[in-house]
Amino acid sequence: MLLLLSESIEKIASTMKAEGVDEDKLPLVCQVKEKLSGLRYYIEHRNYDIKAMIEEAKQKSYGICDVCGGAGQLRIFEGIYMARCHEHLKTRAS
């Protein structure tokens, strides 16, 4: 999912550049991380399309096991938010 999101943003940036948008106005990824078991993708100069793609990826990330990448669910274990599949439900947070 992260690769697809990155490739989509790169495609938008390439199109913008081809249309003559200044380099300093192109989308620029500042940070990518996990927070409360969801994807966070911080970017400068984002447009509506990019914002929508990031939000969709964030929502989907709650359903991906953060251990194996399989289908999972958002769970809270001892106050820690984790997206886990059934197999990794008991795996401790790292």
GROMACS elastic network, one bead per residue, 0.5 to 0.9 nm:
[ bonds ]
;  ai    aj funct       b0    kb
    1     4     6  0.51433   500
    1     5     6  0.61707   500
    1     6     6  0.86052   500
    1    57     6  0.69691   500
    1    60     6  0.86239   500
    1    61     6  0.81830   500
    2     5     6  0.51048   500
    2     6     6  0.61163   500
    2     7     6  0.85673   500
    2    39     6  0.86198   500
    2    57     6  0.77345   500
    3     6     6  0.50958   500
    3     7     6  0.60804   500
    3     8     6  0.85455   500
    4     7     6  0.51251   500
    4     8     6  0.61104   500
    4     9     6  0.86603   500
    5     8     6  0.51397   500
    5     9     6  0.62658   500
    5    10     6  0.85914   500
    5    50     6  0.89180   500
    5    53     6  0.70155   500
    5    54     6  0.72922   500
    5    57     6  0.73575   500
    6     9     6  0.52235   500
    6    10     6  0.61094   500
    6    11     6  0.86327   500
    6    29     6  0.89588   500
    7    11     6  0.61605   500
    7    12     6  0.87219   500
    8    11     6  0.51065   500
    8    12     6  0.63790   500
    8    13     6  0.87001   500
    8    50     6  0.83587   500
    8    53     6  0.84542   500
    9    12     6  0.50885   500
    9    13     6  0.61687   500
    9    14     6  0.85998   500
    9    27     6  0.75134   500
    9    50     6  0.65461   500
    9    53     6  0.85709   500
   10    13     6  0.50095   500
   10    14     6  0.60900   500
   10    15     6  0.86082   500
   10    27     6  0.81985   500
   11    14     6  0.50681   500
   11    15     6  0.62154   500
   11    16     6  0.85966   500
   12    15     6  0.51507   500
   12    16     6  0.61632   500
   12    17     6  0.86041   500
   12    26     6  0.89278   500
   12    27     6  0.83045   500
   12    49     6  0.88498   500
   12    50     6  0.81894   500
   13    16     6  0.50343   500
   13    17     6  0.60949   500
   13    18     6  0.85918   500
   13    26     6  0.58275   500
   13    27     6  0.60668   500
   13    28     6  0.87457   500
   14    17     6  0.50529   500
   14    18     6  0.61505   500
   14    19     6  0.86004   500
   14    26     6  0.86504   500
   15    18     6  0.50659   500
   15    19     6  0.62259   500
   15    20     6  0.88377   500
   15    21     6  0.89820   500
   16    19     6  0.50375   500
   16    20     6  0.65556   500
   16    21     6  0.55306   500
   16    22     6  0.85698   500
   16    26     6  0.70737   500
   17    20     6  0.51650   500
   17    21     6  0.50697   500
   17    22     6  0.69512   500
   17    23     6  0.70326   500
   17    26     6  0.72650   500
   18    21     6  0.73968   500
   20    23     6  0.87449   500
   21    24     6  0.83770   500
   21    25     6  0.66030   500
   21    26     6  0.69889   500
   22    25     6  0.54022   500
   22    26     6  0.68256   500
   23    26     6  0.54116   500
   23    27     6  0.88321   500
   24    27     6  0.83897   500
   24    28     6  0.86973   500
   24    45     6  0.87009   500
   25    28     6  0.84691   500
   25    44     6  0.84749   500
   25    45     6  0.60585   500
   26    44     6  0.80562   500
   26    45     6  0.61037   500
   26    46     6  0.79743   500
   27    43     6  0.65295   500
   27    44     6  0.56109   500
   27    46     6  0.54889   500
   27    47     6  0.82003   500
   27    50     6  0.86980   500
   28    42     6  0.86590   500
   28    43     6  0.53914   500
   28    44     6  0.50968   500
   28    45     6  0.66675   500
   28    46     6  0.79532   500
   29    32     6  0.77264   500
   29    41     6  0.74837   500
   29    42     6  0.60864   500
   29    44     6  0.64303   500
   30    41     6  0.78824   500
   30    42     6  0.54686   500
   30    43     6  0.52411   500
   30    44     6  0.68956   500
   31    40     6  0.78639   500
   31    41     6  0.59916   500
   31    42     6  0.50618   500
   31    43     6  0.70460   500
   32    39     6  0.74486   500
   32    40     6  0.56515   500
   32    42     6  0.62208   500
   32    43     6  0.87863   500
   33    38     6  0.83747   500
   33    39     6  0.60635   500
   33    40     6  0.51862   500
   33    41     6  0.66318   500
   33    42     6  0.86465   500
   34    37     6  0.58652   500
   34    38     6  0.54025   500
   34    40     6  0.57114   500
   34    41     6  0.86876   500
   35    38     6  0.53540   500
   35    39     6  0.65024   500
   35    40     6  0.65788   500
   35    81     6  0.85850   500
   36    39     6  0.84918   500
   36    80     6  0.75527   500
   36    81     6  0.51623   500
   36    82     6  0.69905   500
   36    83     6  0.89725   500
   37    61     6  0.76487   500
   37    62     6  0.63747   500
   37    66     6  0.76383   500
   37    74     6  0.72616   500
   37    75     6  0.87890   500
   37    80     6  0.86498   500
   37    81     6  0.55506   500
   37    83     6  0.57622   500
   38    57     6  0.89118   500
   38    58     6  0.57872   500
   38    59     6  0.73228   500
   38    60     6  0.83561   500
   38    61     6  0.54136   500
   38    62     6  0.54228   500
   38    63     6  0.89476   500
   38    74     6  0.88485   500
   38    81     6  0.88984   500
   38    82     6  0.84589   500
   38    83     6  0.79745   500
   39    54     6  0.86349   500
   39    57     6  0.71281   500
   39    59     6  0.80544   500
   39    60     6  0.86535   500
   39    61     6  0.58748   500
   39    62     6  0.79333   500
   40    54     6  0.80302   500
   40    55     6  0.88960   500
   40    57     6  0.88783   500
   40    58     6  0.65874   500
   41    54     6  0.66335   500
   41    55     6  0.89699   500
   41    58     6  0.81982   500
   42    54     6  0.87510   500
   43    46     6  0.62733   500
   43    50     6  0.89964   500
   43    51     6  0.89888   500
   46    49     6  0.79326   500
   46    50     6  0.56984   500
   46    51     6  0.63334   500
   47    50     6  0.53673   500
   47    51     6  0.61449   500
   47    52     6  0.86474   500
   48    51     6  0.50750   500
   48    52     6  0.61260   500
   48    53     6  0.86557   500
   49    52     6  0.51745   500
   49    53     6  0.62538   500
   49    54     6  0.87077   500
   50    53     6  0.50667   500
   50    54     6  0.61615   500
   50    55     6  0.85985   500
   51    54     6  0.52051   500
   51    55     6  0.62171   500
   51    56     6  0.86638   500
   52    55     6  0.51489   500
   52    56     6  0.61565   500
   52    57     6  0.86473   500
   53    56     6  0.51381   500
   53    57     6  0.61905   500
   53    58     6  0.85679   500
   54    57     6  0.51486   500
   54    58     6  0.60976   500
   54    59     6  0.87001   500
   55    58     6  0.50030   500
   55    59     6  0.62515   500
   55    60     6  0.86471   500
   56    59     6  0.52387   500
   56    60     6  0.62200   500
   56    61     6  0.86090   500
   57    60     6  0.50799   500
   57    61     6  0.60302   500
   58    61     6  0.51632   500
   58    62     6  0.70672   500
   59    62     6  0.57961   500
   59    63     6  0.77698   500
   60    63     6  0.55861   500
   60    64     6  0.71427   500
   61    64     6  0.52857   500
   61    65     6  0.83159   500
   61    66     6  0.87528   500
   61    83     6  0.79672   500
   62    65     6  0.79625   500
   62    66     6  0.89846   500
   62    72     6  0.75732   500
   62    73     6  0.63537   500
   62    74     6  0.55009   500
   62    82     6  0.82218   500
   62    83     6  0.57135   500
   62    84     6  0.88373   500
   63    70     6  0.84513   500
   63    71     6  0.58920   500
   63    74     6  0.64388   500
   63    83     6  0.63146   500
   63    84     6  0.78689   500
   63    85     6  0.85573   500
   64    67     6  0.87297   500
   64    68     6  0.82955   500
   64    69     6  0.55137   500
   64    70     6  0.56424   500
   64    73     6  0.68425   500
   64    74     6  0.83635   500
   64    83     6  0.60125   500
   64    84     6  0.68787   500
   64    85     6  0.75703   500
   65    68     6  0.57283   500
   65    70     6  0.52924   500
   65    71     6  0.58583   500
   65    73     6  0.71116   500
   65    74     6  0.84768   500
   65    82     6  0.79418   500
   65    85     6  0.52701   500
   65    86     6  0.89979   500
   65    88     6  0.78652   500
   66    69     6  0.57860   500
   66    70     6  0.81421   500
   66    72     6  0.82460   500
   66    82     6  0.71807   500
   66    83     6  0.56914   500
   66    84     6  0.61318   500
   66    85     6  0.84593   500
   67    70     6  0.81753   500
   67    83     6  0.83818   500
   67    84     6  0.70245   500
   67    85     6  0.83301   500
   67    88     6  0.69966   500
   67    91     6  0.83812   500
   68    71     6  0.87601   500
   68    84     6  0.84510   500
   68    85     6  0.81657   500
   68    88     6  0.81147   500
   69    72     6  0.81362   500
   69    84     6  0.87587   500
   69    85     6  0.86189   500
   70    84     6  0.83077   500
   70    85     6  0.66517   500
   71    83     6  0.88882   500
   71    84     6  0.77361   500
   71    85     6  0.58714   500
   71    86     6  0.88534   500
   72    83     6  0.57740   500
   72    86     6  0.70753   500
   72    89     6  0.89752   500
   73    82     6  0.80079   500
   73    83     6  0.50892   500
   73    84     6  0.55060   500
   73    85     6  0.63411   500
   73    86     6  0.84972   500
   74    81     6  0.69028   500
   74    82     6  0.56484   500
   74    84     6  0.65628   500
   74    85     6  0.89967   500
   75    80     6  0.81201   500
   75    81     6  0.57721   500
   75    82     6  0.52427   500
   75    83     6  0.59028   500
   75    84     6  0.69843   500
   75    89     6  0.84447   500
   76    79     6  0.57660   500
   76    80     6  0.53119   500
   76    82     6  0.61133   500
   76    83     6  0.85592   500
   77    80     6  0.51922   500
   77    81     6  0.65675   500
   77    82     6  0.73640   500
   77    90     6  0.88314   500
   77    92     6  0.85644   500
   77    93     6  0.86541   500
   78    81     6  0.85565   500
   80    93     6  0.76346   500
   81    93     6  0.88782   500
   82    89     6  0.88753   500
   82    93     6  0.75009   500
   83    89     6  0.86196   500
   84    87     6  0.78876   500
   84    88     6  0.58267   500
   84    89     6  0.54659   500
   84    90     6  0.87656   500
   84    91     6  0.85846   500
   85    88     6  0.54677   500
   85    89     6  0.59698   500
   86    89     6  0.51479   500
   86    90     6  0.83698   500
   87    90     6  0.77022   500
   87    91     6  0.84736   500
   88    91     6  0.51196   500
   88    92     6  0.85907   500
   89    92     6  0.82665   500
   91    94     6  0.88873   500
